[in-house]
Amino acid sequence: MRFRPLRRPLLCKPVIDRLLKARGREDSVKVSLDLGRSLHECPVLEEGVMIDDQLIGWEELERASRRERDIFMVADGKLISLSISGRHFYKLVFIGLGRPPTLEIDGIHMHRIKDITPDRDAWMKVRLCGDLRCRRVLDTCMGLGYTAITALRMGACSVVTVEIDENVVELARLNPWSRELGDERIDFRLGDITNLVEEFQGEFDAIIHDPPRFSLAGELYGLEFYRKLNRALRRGGRLVHYVGQPGIVRGKAIRRGVVKRLREAGFDVKYDESSRCAYGVKVL
């Protein structure tokens, strides 16, 4: 299935502040409406700013300016925060202009953002796969798609990426930094990776497994699932498994358990401190 991005004008605090600064001083202003990926000229009027033929009033902009972490979609003359309330609370969180945002679920960041950006975080994981030129890759937990996109940029000829949560997919569709998921070389699957992975037998040269933290998806850290990943890889194929660090003592215990179970599942693995990933090759 092809991923279908949605192109909507988005605003974040630096852009909103720039628009407010132009009030009464400029007739138009060039700002980014896609979180720093391009520039767009917007007319400045007495009542507010015109953005894609929609008038956004000054009061609306002033309210939004007070919410530094929010990303807003322009719709029907309003600024709507990119968040979804459901079984969980999902939010696209602003990191910095010209940088990919992160996804927050119930207040937990899905990417490392302390002293690192989500795109750099993705690169540190994917590089552990080694040479991906003309390789076929499985990305088990798509999220906003940065891992799959990075794998393509590093030479992969095809990527299968899987996401179980439709709310996550909806935010990814609105995220300008996820648009490359629409590349024809990416096969997007909506479903449960624990079941879908059984369709693949020795098909992949590399698997990147970046699951939610253990407390949210313990089944994705289990021996049975690791054996399924093993069967999906060709002999000598590489596995990268992000483990993270959910507390120093608990994090070390989880890491030791992950490495032990991966070895039982037929992988020769070690742990990379900088990326917080277990990685290695299929040997059995």
GULUM-390679 format. One record per residue: x, y, z of N, C-alpha, C, CB in turn. Coordinates in steps of 0.1 Angstrom, whole numbers, padded with zeros to 4 digits, always signed. Glycine has a CB too. Layout:
N
XYZXYZXYZXYZ
...
END
This chain:
284
+0009-0012+0000+0000+0000+0000+0009+0012+0000-0010+0000+0012
+0005+0023-0007+0012+0036-0007+0007+0045+0004+0010+0043-0021
+0017+0051+0011+0014+0061+0021+0010+0074+0014+0027+0064+0030
-0001+0080+0019-0006+0092+0012-0005+0104+0021-0021+0090+0008
+0005+0113+0019+0007+0125+0028-0005+0135+0025+0020+0132+0025
-0008+0143+0035-0018+0154+0034-0010+0167+0036-0029+0152+0045
-0011+0175+0026-0004+0188+0026-0013+0199+0031+0001+0192+0012
-0011+0203+0043-0019+0214+0050-0009+0224+0055-0028+0208+0061
-0012+0237+0055-0004+0247+0061-0003+0245+0076-0009+0261+0058
+0010+0245+0081+0012+0243+0095+0020+0255+0101+0020+0230+0098
+0017+0259+0113+0024+0269+0120+0030+0264+0133+0014+0281+0123
+0041+0270+0137+0048+0267+0149+0052+0281+0156+0060+0258+0148
+0057+0281+0168+0059+0293+0175+0068+0303+0168+0065+0290+0189
+0080+0299+0163+0088+0309+0156+0081+0316+0144+0101+0303+0152
+0073+0308+0137+0066+0313+0126+0055+0323+0130+0060+0302+0117
+0048+0318+0141+0037+0327+0146+0042+0340+0151+0029+0319+0157
+0054+0339+0158+0060+0352+0164+0064+0361+0152+0072+0348+0173
+0069+0355+0141+0073+0363+0130+0061+0370+0124+0080+0355+0119
+0050+0363+0123+0038+0369+0118+0033+0380+0127+0027+0358+0116
+0033+0378+0140+0029+0389+0149+0038+0401+0148+0029+0383+0163
+0051+0399+0146+0060+0410+0145+0057+0419+0133+0074+0405+0144
+0051+0412+0122+0049+0420+0110+0036+0428+0111+0047+0410+0098
+0028+0427+0121+0016+0434+0123+0018+0449+0123+0009+0430+0136
+0012+0456+0113+0013+0470+0113+0026+0475+0107+0010+0476+0126
+0035+0466+0103+0048+0471+0099+0051+0466+0084+0059+0465+0108
+0045+0455+0080+0048+0450+0067+0035+0446+0060+0057+0437+0068
+0036+0447+0046+0024+0443+0038+0023+0428+0036+0024+0450+0025
+0035+0421+0036+0035+0407+0035+0048+0402+0042+0035+0403+0020
+0048+0389+0044+0059+0383+0051+0062+0369+0046+0057+0383+0067
+0074+0365+0044+0078+0351+0040+0081+0343+0052+0090+0352+0030
+0073+0332+0053+0075+0323+0065+0073+0309+0060+0064+0326+0076
+0077+0299+0068+0075+0285+0065+0062+0280+0070+0087+0277+0071
+0055+0273+0061+0042+0267+0065+0043+0252+0065+0031+0271+0055
+0056+0247+0065+0058+0233+0066+0070+0229+0075+0061+0227+0052
+0071+0237+0086+0081+0234+0097+0095+0235+0092+0079+0220+0103
+0097+0245+0083+0111+0248+0079+0116+0242+0066+0120+0245+0090
+0107+0236+0059+0111+0229+0047+0111+0238+0035+0103+0217+0044
+0103+0249+0035+0102+0258+0024+0096+0271+0029+0093+0252+0012
+0096+0281+0020+0090+0294+0024+0078+0298+0016+0101+0305+0022
+0069+0305+0022+0056+0309+0015+0053+0324+0019+0045+0299+0020
+0049+0332+0009+0046+0346+0012+0032+0347+0016+0049+0354+0000
+0030+0354+0027+0016+0356+0033+0013+0371+0034+0015+0349+0047
+0002+0376+0028-0002+0390+0030-0006+0393+0044-0014+0393+0021
-0002+0405+0049-0005+0409+0062-0016+0420+0061+0008+0415+0070
-0027+0418+0068-0038+0427+0067-0041+0433+0081-0051+0420+0062
-0050+0443+0081-0054+0449+0094-0060+0439+0104-0063+0460+0092
-0068+0429+0098-0075+0420+0106-0067+0407+0110-0087+0415+0099
-0056+0405+0103-0048+0393+0105-0039+0390+0093-0057+0381+0108
-0036+0377+0091-0027+0372+0081-0035+0363+0072-0014+0366+0087
-0033+0364+0059-0039+0355+0049-0029+0343+0047-0042+0362+0036
-0034+0331+0050-0026+0319+0048-0034+0310+0039-0022+0312+0061
-0030+0307+0027-0037+0299+0017-0052+0303+0016-0036+0284+0021
-0054+0316+0014-0068+0321+0013-0076+0320+0025-0075+0314+0001
-0070+0318+0037-0077+0318+0049-0072+0329+0058-0076+0304+0056
-0081+0337+0064-0077+0348+0072-0076+0343+0087-0087+0360+0072
-0064+0344+0092-0061+0340+0106-0060+0353+0114-0049+0331+0108
-0069+0355+0124-0070+0368+0131-0058+0369+0141-0083+0369+0138
-0055+0381+0145-0044+0384+0154-0046+0377+0168-0042+0399+0156
-0059+0377+0173-0061+0371+0186-0058+0356+0185-0076+0373+0190
-0062+0350+0174-0059+0335+0172-0044+0333+0172-0066+0330+0159
-0037+0341+0166-0022+0340+0165-0016+0342+0179-0016+0349+0155
-0021+0352+0186-0016+0355+0200-0018+0343+0209-0022+0368+0205
-0030+0337+0209-0033+0325+0217-0023+0314+0214-0047+0321+0215
-0021+0311+0201-0013+0300+0197+0002+0303+0201-0014+0298+0182
+0006+0315+0201+0020+0319+0204+0024+0315+0218+0022+0334+0202
+0014+0313+0227+0017+0310+0241+0020+0295+0243+0006+0314+0250
+0018+0287+0232+0019+0272+0233+0032+0268+0225+0006+0265+0228
+0043+0268+0231+0056+0267+0224+0058+0253+0218+0067+0270+0234
+0052+0243+0224+0055+0229+0219+0045+0225+0208+0055+0219+0230
+0034+0232+0206+0024+0228+0197+0027+0231+0183+0011+0235+0201
+0022+0223+0174+0022+0225+0160+0007+0227+0155+0029+0214+0151
+0004+0238+0148-0010+0241+0145-0012+0239+0130-0013+0255+0149
-0024+0233+0127-0029+0233+0113-0039+0244+0111-0035+0219+0110
-0037+0250+0099-0046+0261+0095-0059+0254+0089-0040+0271+0085
-0070+0257+0095-0083+0251+0089-0095+0260+0093-0085+0236+0095
-0102+0264+0083-0114+0271+0085-0112+0284+0093-0125+0263+0092
-0101+0291+0091-0098+0303+0098-0093+0301+0112-0109+0312+0097
-0090+0289+0116-0086+0286+0130-0073+0279+0130-0097+0277+0137
-0066+0279+0141-0054+0272+0143-0057+0260+0152-0042+0281+0149
-0055+0248+0146-0059+0236+0154-0046+0228+0157-0069+0227+0145
-0044+0225+0170-0033+0218+0174-0033+0204+0169-0032+0217+0190
-0021+0199+0164-0020+0185+0158-0019+0175+0170-0008+0184+0149
-0031+0172+0175-0032+0162+0186-0045+0155+0184-0031+0169+0200
-0045+0142+0189-0056+0134+0188-0059+0127+0201-0054+0123+0177
-0071+0128+0206-0075+0121+0219-0083+0108+0215-0084+0130+0228
-0078+0097+0220-0085+0084+0218-0082+0076+0230-0080+0078+0205
-0079+0063+0227-0075+0054+0238-0062+0059+0245-0073+0040+0233
-0054+0066+0237-0042+0074+0242-0043+0088+0237-0029+0067+0237
-0034+0096+0242-0034+0110+0237-0021+0112+0229-0033+0120+0249
-0023+0116+0216-0012+0116+0206-0010+0131+0203-0016+0108+0193
+0003+0135+0201+0006+0149+0198+0018+0150+0190+0007+0157+0211
+0018+0158+0180+0030+0161+0172+0036+0173+0179+0027+0165+0157
+0049+0172+0183+0056+0181+0192+0067+0188+0185+0061+0175+0205
+0067+0202+0185+0077+0210+0178+0090+0209+0185+0072+0225+0178
+0101+0206+0178+0114+0205+0183+0123+0218+0179+0121+0193+0177
+0121+0222+0167+0129+0234+0162+0126+0236+0147+0144+0232+0165
+0126+0248+0143+0123+0251+0129+0134+0245+0120+0122+0266+0127
+0130+0238+0110+0140+0231+0102+0144+0217+0107+0152+0239+0100
+0137+0212+0117+0140+0199+0123+0127+0191+0124+0146+0200+0137
+0128+0178+0122+0116+0170+0123+0110+0170+0137+0119+0155+0118
+0097+0171+0138+0090+0170+0151+0091+0156+0157+0076+0176+0150
+0088+0155+0169+0086+0142+0175+0072+0139+0178+0094+0141+0189
+0069+0126+0180+0055+0122+0184+0055+0119+0198+0051+0109+0175
+0045+0124+0205+0043+0121+0219+0030+0113+0221+0042+0135+0227
+0031+0102+0229+0019+0094+0232+0018+0093+0247+0020+0080+0225
+0007+0098+0252+0005+0099+0267+0017+0106+0274+0003+0085+0272
+0022+0116+0268+0033+0124+0274+0047+0118+0272+0030+0125+0288
+0048+0106+0265+0061+0100+0263+0066+0102+0249+0060+0084+0266
+0078+0108+0248+0084+0110+0235+0087+0097+0228+0096+0119+0236
+0084+0096+0215+0087+0084+0207+0101+0085+0201+0077+0082+0197
+0108+0096+0203+0122+0098+0197+0130+0104+0208+0122+0107+0185
+0143+0102+0207+0152+0109+0216+0153+0124+0212+0167+0102+0216
+0152+0133+0221+0153+0147+0218+0162+0155+0227+0139+0153+0218
+0168+0149+0237+0178+0156+0246+0191+0155+0239+0178+0149+0260
+0197+0167+0235+0210+0168+0229+0210+0160+0216+0220+0162+0238
+0199+0158+0210+0199+0151+0197+0185+0154+0190+0201+0135+0198
+0185+0153+0177+0172+0155+0170+0167+0142+0164+0174+0166+0158
+0154+0141+0161+0149+0128+0156+0155+0123+0144+0134+0130+0154
+0159+0132+0135+0166+0127+0122+0180+0122+0125+0167+0139+0112
+0187+0128+0134+0200+0123+0138+0199+0109+0145+0208+0133+0147
+0189+0109+0154+0186+0096+0161+0183+0085+0151+0173+0098+0171
+0175+0088+0141+0172+0077+0131+0185+0073+0124+0162+0083+0121
+0193+0083+0120+0206+0079+0113+0215+0071+0122+0213+0092+0109
+0215+0073+0135+0224+0065+0144+0219+0051+0144+0224+0071+0158
+0207+0048+0143+0201+0035+0143+0204+0028+0130+0186+0035+0146
+0200+0035+0119+0201+0029+0106+0216+0025+0102+0195+0038+0095
+0225+0034+0106+0239+0031+0102+0244+0018+0107+0248+0043+0108
+0238+0013+0118+0242+0000+0124+0239-0012+0114+0236-0002+0137
+0230-0009+0104+0227-0019+0094+0238-0022+0085+0214-0015+0087
+0248-0013+0085+0259-0014+0075+0255-0009+0061+0264-0029+0074
+0261-0015+0051+0259-0011+0037+0244-0015+0033+0269-0017+0028
+0236-0005+0030+0222-0008+0026+0220-0007+0011+0212+0001+0033
+0230-0004+0003+0228-0002-0011+0222-0015-0017+0242+0001-0018
+0211-0013-0024+0203-0023-0031+0199-0034-0021+0212-0030-0042
+0196-0030-0009+0192-0040+0001+0177-0038+0004+0200-0038+0014
+0170-0049+0009+0156-0049+0012+0155-0048+0027+0149-0061+0006
+0147-0038+0033+0147-0035+0047+0133-0036+0052+0152-0021+0049
+0131-0042+0064+0119-0042+0072+0120-0032+0083+0115-0056+0077
+0111-0022+0084+0110-0013+0095+0097-0017+0103+0109+0002+0090
+0099-0023+0115+0088-0029+0122+0077-0020+0127+0093-0038+0132
+0082-0008+0132+0073+0001+0138+0074+0015+0132+0075+0002+0154
+0066+0019+0123+0068+0031+0115+0069+0044+0122+0058+0031+0104
+0059+0046+0131+0058+0059+0138+0056+0070+0128+0070+0061+0147
+0065+0080+0128+0065+0091+0118+0073+0088+0106+0070+0104+0125
+0079+0076+0106+0086+0072+0093+0100+0076+0091+0078+0076+0082
+0106+0082+0102+0120+0087+0100+0130+0075+0097+0124+0095+0112
+0128+0064+0103+0137+0052+0101+0136+0047+0087+0133+0041+0111
+0124+0046+0082+0122+0041+0068+0128+0051+0058+0107+0038+0065
+0125+0064+0060+0130+0074+0051+0146+0074+0051+0125+0088+0055
+0152+0073+0063+0166+0073+0064+0172+0061+0057+0170+0073+0079
+0166+0049+0058+0170+0037+0051+0171+0039+0036+0161+0025+0055
+0161+0046+0031+0161+0049+0016+0172+0058+0013+0148+0055+0012
+0174+0068+0021+0185+0078+0018+0199+0071+0019+0184+0089+0028
+0200+0060+0027+0213+0054+0028+0214+0042+0018+0214+0048+0042
+0205+0041+0008+0207+0032-0003+0198+0021-0004+0220+0027-0002
+0189+0018+0006+0180+0007+0004+0172+0008-0008+0171+0006+0017
+0169-0003-0015+0162-0003-0027+0147-0005-0025+0166-0014-0037
+0143-0010-0013+0129-0012-0009+0128-0013+0006+0123-0024-0016
+0117-0008+0011+0115-0008+0026+0100-0012+0028+0118+0006+0033
+0098-0021+0037+0085-0024+0042+0084-0018+0055+0081-0040+0042
+0074-0010+0058+0072-0003+0071+0058-0006+0076+0075+0012+0070
+0057-0009+0089+0044-0014+0095+0041-0004+0107+0046-0028+0100
+0028-0001+0107+0023+0007+0118+0009+0002+0123+0022+0022+0115
+0007+0000+0135-0005-0006+0141-0016+0004+0144-0002-0014+0153
-0012+0017+0146-0021+0027+0152-0025+0037+0141-0014+0034+0164
-0038+0037+0138-0043+0046+0128-0041+0061+0132-0057+0044+0125
-0041+0064+0145-0039+0078+0149-0025+0082+0146-0042+0079+0164
-0015+0074+0148-0001+0077+0145+0000+0079+0130+0008+0065+0149
-0007+0071+0122-0006+0073+0107-0012+0086+0103-0014+0061+0100
-0023+0090+0110-0029+0103+0107-0020+0115+0109-0042+0105+0115
-0013+0114+0120-0003+0125+0123+0008+0125+0114+0001+0124+0138
+0013+0113+0110+0024+0112+0101+0020+0118+0087+0028+0097+0099
+0007+0115+0083+0002+0121+0070+0003+0136+0070-0012+0116+0067
+0001+0142+0082+0001+0157+0083+0015+0163+0085-0008+0161+0094
+0024+0154+0088+0038+0159+0092+0046+0161+0079+0045+0149+0101
+0050+0173+0076+0058+0175+0064+0071+0167+0063+0062+0190+0063
+0077+0164+0075+0089+0156+0075+0087+0141+0073+0096+0158+0088
+0074+0137+0071+0071+0123+0068+0067+0121+0054+0060+0118+0078
+0067+0131+0046+0062+0130+0032+0069+0120+0024+0062+0144+0025
+0082+0118+0026+0089+0108+0018+0085+0094+0020+0104+0109+0021
+0076+0092+0030+0070+0078+0031+0061+0075+0019+0061+0078+0044
+0058+0085+0011+0050+0083-0001+0058+0078-0013+0043+0095-0005
+0071+0077-0011+0080+0071-0021+0075+0058-0026+0095+0071-0016
+0076+0055-0039+0071+0042-0044+0079+0030-0039+0071+0043-0059
+0091+0033-0034+0100+0022-0029+0096+0018-0015+0114+0026-0030
+0087+0025-0009+0082+0022+0005+0069+0015+0004+0082+0034+0014
+0068+0003+0010+0056-0005+0010+0050-0003+0025+0058-0020+0007
+0040+0005+0026+0034+0008+0039+0023-0002+0042+0028+0022+0039
+0024-0008+0054+0014-0018+0059+0007-0013+0072+0020-0032+0061
-0006-0012+0073-0013-0009+0085-0017-0022+0091-0025+0000+0082
-0011-0025+0103-0015-0038+0110-0005-0041+0121-0015-0049+0100
-0007-0052+0127+0001-0057+0138+0013-0064+0133-0007-0066+0148
+0025-0059+0136+0037-0065+0131+0039-0080+0137+0049-0057+0135
+0034-0082+0149+0036-0096+0154+0029-0106+0145+0030-0097+0168
+0019-0102+0138+0012-0111+0128+0018-0110+0114-0003-0109+0128
+0019-0097+0110+0024-0095+0096+0038-0100+0093+0024-0080+0093
+0046-0101+0103+0060-0105+0101+0061-0120+0097+0069-0103+0113
+0050-0128+0100+0050-0142+0096+0048-0144+0081+0038-0149+0104
+0044-0133+0074+0043-0134+0059+0057-0135+0053+0035-0122+0054
+0067-0131+0060+0080-0129+0054+0089-0140+0058+0086-0115+0057
+0095-0147+0049+0105-0158+0053+0117-0156+0045+0098-0172+0049
+0128-0152+0052+0141-0149+0046+0141-0139+0035+0145-0162+0040
+0132-0129+0036+0131-0119+0025+0139-0106+0027+0116-0115+0024
+0144-0104+0039+0150-0091+0042+0165-0092+0044+0144-0084+0054
+0172-0082+0040+0186-0081+0043+0189-0074+0056+0193-0073+0031
+0180-0066+0060+0181-0059+0073+0167-0056+0079+0189-0046+0071
+0167-0057+0093+0154-0053+0100+0158-0043+0110+0148-0066+0107
+0150-0032+0111+0152-0022+0121+0140-0023+0130+0154-0008+0114
+0142-0026+0142+0131-0028+0152+0132-0017+0162+0132-0042+0158
+0123-0007+0161+0123+0004+0170+0109+0005+0177+0126+0018+0162
+0107-0004+0186+0093-0004+0192+0091+0006+0203+0091-0018+0199
+0078+0008+0207+0076+0017+0219+0083+0011+0231+0060+0018+0221
+0084+0018+0241+0091+0013+0253+0084+0000+0259+0091+0024+0264
+0092-0007+0266+0088-0020+0271+0074-0020+0278+0098-0026+0280
+0072-0010+0286+0060-0009+0294+0047-0008+0285+0060+0003+0304
+0049-0003+0273+0038-0001+0264+0036-0013+0254+0039+0012+0256
+0046-0020+0251+0045-0031+0241+0055-0042+0244+0048-0025+0227
+0053-0048+0256+0062-0059+0260+0063-0070+0251+0058-0064+0273
+0053-0073+0243+0053-0085+0234+0063-0083+0223+0039-0087+0227
+0067-0070+0220+0077-0068+0210+0091-0069+0215+0075-0054+0204
+0093-0073+0227+0106-0076+0233+0107-0091+0237+0108-0067+0245
+0098-0099+0232+0098-0113+0237+0105-0123+0227+0084-0118+0238
+0109-0134+0233+0117-0144+0225+0109-0149+0213+0120-0156+0234
+0096-0151+0215+0088-0156+0203+0088-0147+0192+0074-0159+0208
+0087-0134+0195+0087-0124+0184+0101-0123+0178+0083-0110+0189
+0112-0123+0186+0125-0123+0180+0128-0135+0171+0135-0123+0192
+0122-0146+0174+0123-0158+0165+0116-0155+0151+0118-0170+0171
+0105-0148+0152+0098-0144+0140+0107-0135+0131+0085-0138+0143
+0113-0125+0138+0122-0116+0131+0134-0124+0125+0128-0105+0141
+0139-0134+0132+0150-0142+0126+0145-0149+0113+0154-0152+0137
+0133-0154+0113+0129-0162+0101+0126-0152+0090+0116-0169+0105
+0124-0139+0093+0121-0130+0082+0134-0125+0075+0114-0118+0087
+0146-0127+0082+0158-0123+0076+0165-0134+0068+0168-0119+0088
+0173-0131+0058+0181-0140+0052+0193-0144+0061+0186-0135+0038
+0200-0155+0058+0212-0158+0066+0222-0147+0064+0217-0172+0061
+0227-0143+0075+0237-0132+0075+0231-0118+0075+0246-0134+0064
+0218-0118+0075+0211-0105+0075+0213-0098+0089+0196-0106+0072
+0211-0085+0089+0214-0077+0101+0201-0072+0108+0223-0065+0097
+0202-0072+0121+0191-0067+0129+0196-0056+0138+0186-0079+0138
+0188-0045+0138+0191-0034+0148+0178-0032+0156+0194-0020+0140
+0180-0033+0169+0169-0032+0179+0171-0021+0189+0167-0046+0186
+0163-0010+0188+0164+0001+0197+0158-0004+0211+0157+0014+0192
+0166-0002+0221+0162-0006+0234+0159+0006+0243+0173-0014+0241
+0167+0017+0242+0164+0029+0250+0170+0027+0264+0149+0031+0251
+0166+0037+0272+0171+0037+0286+0160+0043+0295+0184+0046+0287
+0150+0035+0298+0139+0039+0307+0143+0038+0322+0126+0031+0304
+0152+0047+0326+0157+0046+0340+0170+0038+0340+0146+0040+0349
+0180+0042+0347+0193+0036+0346+0193+0021+0350+0203+0043+0355
+0187+0018+0362+0188+0004+0367+0178-0004+0359+0183+0004+0382
+0166+0000+0357+0156-0008+0350+0160-0009+0335+0142-0001+0350
+0166+0002+0330+0171+0001+0316+0181-0009+0313+0176+0015+0312
+0191-0010+0323+0201-0020+0321+0196-0034+0322+0212-0018+0332
+0186-0036+0331+0180-0049+0332+0172-0053+0319+0170-0050+0343
+0165-0044+0313+0158-0046+0300+0168-0049+0289+0150-0034+0296
+0179-0041+0289+0189-0043+0279+0196-0057+0280+0200-0033+0280
+0199-0062+0292+0205-0075+0293+0195-0086+0289+0209-0077+0308
+0182-0084+0292+0172-0094+0288+0171-0094+0273+0159-0091+0294
+0171-0082+0266+0170-0082+0252+0181-0089+0245+0169-0067+0247
+0193-0086+0249+0205-0092+0243+0205-0108+0245+0218-0087+0249
+0201-0112+0257+0200-0126+0260+0190-0133+0251+0196-0129+0275
+0178-0127+0250+0168-0134+0241+0171-0133+0227+0154-0127+0244
+0177-0123+0222+0182-0122+0208+0192-0133+0205+0188-0108+0205
+0201-0136+0214+0210-0146+0212+0203-0160+0211+0221-0146+0223
+0194-0162+0220+0186-0174+0220+0178-0176+0207+0176-0174+0232
+0174-0165+0201+0167-0165+0189+0175-0167+0176+0159-0152+0187
+0188-0167+0178+0197-0170+0167+0205-0158+0161+0189-0176+0156
+0207-0148+0170+0214-0136+0165+0227-0135+0173+0206-0123+0167
+0238-0131+0166+0250-0127+0172+0250-0112+0174+0263-0132+0164
+0248-0107+0187+0245-0093+0189+0254-0087+0199+0231-0091+0193
+0256-0074+0199+0262-0066+0209+0254-0053+0211+0277-0063+0206
+0258-0045+0220+0251-0033+0224+0259-0021+0221+0246-0033+0238
+0252-0011+0214+0259+0002+0211+0253+0013+0220+0256+0006+0196
+0262+0018+0229+0258+0028+0239+0253+0041+0233+0269+0030+0248
+0259+0045+0222+0256+0058+0216+0242+0059+0211+0266+0062+0206
+0238+0048+0204+0225+0048+0198+0214+0040+0207+0225+0041+0185
+0219+0034+0218+0211+0026+0227+0204+0014+0219+0200+0035+0233
+0211+0008+0210+0206-0003+0202+0214-0016+0204+0206+0001+0187
+0207-0027+0204+0213-0040+0203+0214-0042+0188+0206-0052+0211
+0225-0048+0183+0226-0050+0168+0235-0062+0165+0231-0037+0161
+0233-0068+0154+0241-0079+0150+0236-0086+0138+0243-0089+0161
+0240-0099+0136+0236-0106+0124+0229-0119+0128+0248-0109+0116
+0221-0124+0119+0215-0137+0120+0226-0148+0117+0203-0139+0110
+0227-0157+0127+0237-0168+0125+0231-0182+0125+0247-0167+0136
+0218-0183+0130+0211-0196+0131+0198-0195+0124+0209-0200+0145
END
